[in-house]
Amino acid sequence: MAWETRRGAAAFAVLPFGERGLLLRVAVEGPDVDVNGRLHALAGRLRAGFGGRAAAVLVGYASLYLELSGEAAPGGLAPAAELLRREAARLLSGRGGEAALARAAPPSTVVIPVLYGGAHGPDLAEVARLLRRTPEEVVRRHSETRYHAFCLGFAPGFAYLGALPEDLAVPRLPQPRTRVPAGSVAVAGRQTAVYPSESPGGWRILGRTPRLVYRPWEDPPVLIRPGDAVRFEPIGEAEFRRIEEREAAEAAAWETRVREAAERATEAASWALLVREAGLLTTVQDLGRMAWRELGFPLAGALDRGALRMANRRVGNPDGAAGLEVTLRGPALDCRAPGGAPPRRVAVAGADLGAELDGRPLAPGEVGELRPGSRLVFRGRRSGLRAYLAVEGGFDVPVVGGSRATDLRSGIGGLAGRALRPGDLLPLGTPPGDEHAPHAPHAEAPWAGQGARGTGPAPSGARGGVDLVTVRALTGPDGGCLGPSASETFFGTVWRVGPASDRMGMRLLGPALPVSPGREPLSEPIPHGTIQVTGDGTPIVLLADAQTIGGYPKIAVVCEADLDRLAQLAPGARLRFARAKG
């Protein structure tokens, strides 16, 4: 069901998006600074008005996504949709909206120094040729324009800036680069942006800034925030080097503080696990990072949240305590603790990767006793893909943005924001119930324990031990951007998990879904579990480490109760999607 409104010049619709999400979409031809500014003002009102009932409020170019918490959703989306519709009508129509905008905090102006051209701007000459201008004219036009930060997404700190002057608009590269250096200042269409970290990318690079736009030592950890005004300032080589050295010194000082804090925590811990072998990909995870999503940070956290919850409950931890996510090939861990200390409970859930504690099998769901000198190893995969290890007291790694979850892309959380390595020492927290506990484990995520609304119990096969897994999904909001048979093909196909799947997304192999050319929506917020369809018709299920903003059509959203089973499907596994009732 969609709730549509036309008030004055602003037409918009409020659409259900997943089980507990609402998507407000404003009808505009392209990026509109005034509309986007009003949406940011509306986002502020919703965060204040909904309080803890809103798990997330994210703004796109001409859209807003409101995600209700687990406590708010059982009442249904209709009351929240009506409230959202009324507030949007007031703010977007100008009747009362101007006063609300006036009360909003004025945007900050961020100045980005840029060394244009040369090795730092490999596409400047080609852009000038395409536009029939000189490189100097392109630099002048690009730097004299004041830009608006419409939204952040793609990567933490990546701000979509516009509008680029129409006479500077150029298409993306025919083939994206596999490596774009951090700090690259690039253009595509009528957008410009600064790449916050090294990544692939298809925008045309005009230059590079020595300023770090992703700043993990600050709170919030980004230079540009949604709604900010941004301008670029040409600089020379000497100024570039001076600023680069200053920024590098700040980053190095932060890394030193993080390392020293971790060393102090490890030295103070009476219990710790020593990593003898790291396994294929072993990370510290909890139930996810709800903070900073509007700044482009992914949810992160365990892919199989049910398995992490189960392991934690078996050892007496809160559901959201930090555990280890073990992928395919597990680590070897030695327990370091004071001699004569009482044992601690340990459990593994999810995939069966052949866990053994002190030479004896530790089956999924079984509780063992971890003692000083104990060794825990994983001998090999028997079923599933990801196992979750919980130890009584949880893993006492630093809280970053309200979570201990490892975010590999942005390098935060867990143990220095990375996968485990041989020689790492993981400190354990104090078991629950001890009044001298040094911390409280991360709170349970809003959807913890919630099933798919109105769909009954989850089908069997959640651990990947069957030939064909059925996953329930709700219809997405972009049927008009896809061909007429796309939905029938999607729900009627037996798909295979592609080899390029990872924590960001699961690529599905099967028939190409028909996409209507030229009808892609403006980039807008996308929740966990969304299934996007790329330009070549490939569906991708967005998982915990996926970006928060996307521009591909969204054909469906996986039901929360069934997301866990996707975490246990290895490349080549077969699955099909069943329509769930919204």
HELIX and SHEET records of a PDB file:
HELIX    1   1 VAL A   33  PHE A   50  1                                  18    
HELIX    2   2 GLY A   51  ARG A   53  5                                   3    
HELIX    3   3 ALA A   73  GLY A   75  5                                   3    
HELIX    4   4 ALA A   78  SER A   93  1                                  16    
HELIX    5   5 GLY A   97  ARG A  103  1                                   7    
HELIX    6   6 GLY A  118  HIS A  120  5                                   3    
HELIX    7   7 LEU A  124  LEU A  131  1                                   8    
HELIX    8   8 PRO A  135  GLU A  144  1                                  10    
HELIX    9   9 GLU A  166  LEU A  168  5                                   3    
HELIX   10  10 GLU A  237  ALA A  268  1                                  32    
HELIX   11  11 ARG A  293  LEU A  295  5                                   3    
HELIX   12  12 ARG A  305  ARG A  314  1                                  10    
HELIX   13  13 GLY A  479  CYS A  481  5                                   3    
HELIX   14  14 ALA A  486  GLY A  492  1                                   7    
HELIX   15  15 GLU A  560  LEU A  566  1                                   7    
SHEET    1   A 5 TRP A   3  ARG A   7  0                                        
SHEET    2   A 5 ALA A  10  PRO A  16 -1                                        
SHEET    3   A 5 GLY A  21  VAL A  26 -1                                        
SHEET    4   A 5 SER A  63  LEU A  68 -1                                        
SHEET    5   A 5 ALA A  54  VAL A  59 -1                                        
SHEET    1   B 7 ALA A 159  GLY A 162  0                                        
SHEET    2   B 7 TYR A 147  LEU A 152 -1                                        
SHEET    3   B 7 ALA A 229  PRO A 234 -1                                        
SHEET    4   B 7 THR A 109  TYR A 116  1                                        
SHEET    5   B 7 ARG A 204  ARG A 208 -1                                        
SHEET    6   B 7 SER A 184  ALA A 188 -1                                        
SHEET    7   B 7 GLN A 191  VAL A 194 -1                                        
SHEET    1   C 2 ARG A 177  VAL A 180  0                                        
SHEET    2   C 2 SER A 199  GLY A 201 -1                                        
SHEET    1   D 6 ARG A 360  PRO A 361  0                                        
SHEET    2   D 6 ALA A 355  LEU A 357 -1                                        
SHEET    3   D 6 ARG A 375  PHE A 378 -1                                        
SHEET    4   D 6 ALA A 332  ARG A 336 -1                                        
SHEET    5   D 6 ALA A 272  GLU A 277 -1                                        
SHEET    6   D 6 LEU A 425  PRO A 427 -1                                        
SHEET    1   E 5 LEU A 281  GLN A 285  0                                        
SHEET    2   E 5 GLY A 323  THR A 327 -1                                        
SHEET    3   E 5 SER A 383  VAL A 391 -1                                        
SHEET    4   E 5 ARG A 344  ASP A 352 -1                                        
SHEET    5   E 5 VAL A 367  LEU A 370 -1                                        
SHEET    1   F 8 LEU A 468  THR A 475  0                                        
SHEET    2   F 8 LYS A 554  VAL A 558 -1                                        
SHEET    3   F 8 THR A 530  VAL A 533 -1                                        
SHEET    4   F 8 PRO A 539  LEU A 542 -1                                        
SHEET    5   F 8 GLY A 505  LEU A 509 -1                                        
SHEET    6   F 8 TRP A 495  VAL A 497 -1                                        
SHEET    7   F 8 ARG A 574  ARG A 579 -1                                        
SHEET    8   F 8 LEU A 468  THR A 475  1                                        
SHEET    1   G 2 GLU A 524  PRO A 525  0                                        
SHEET    2   G 2 ILE A 549  GLY A 550 -1                                        
END                                                                             
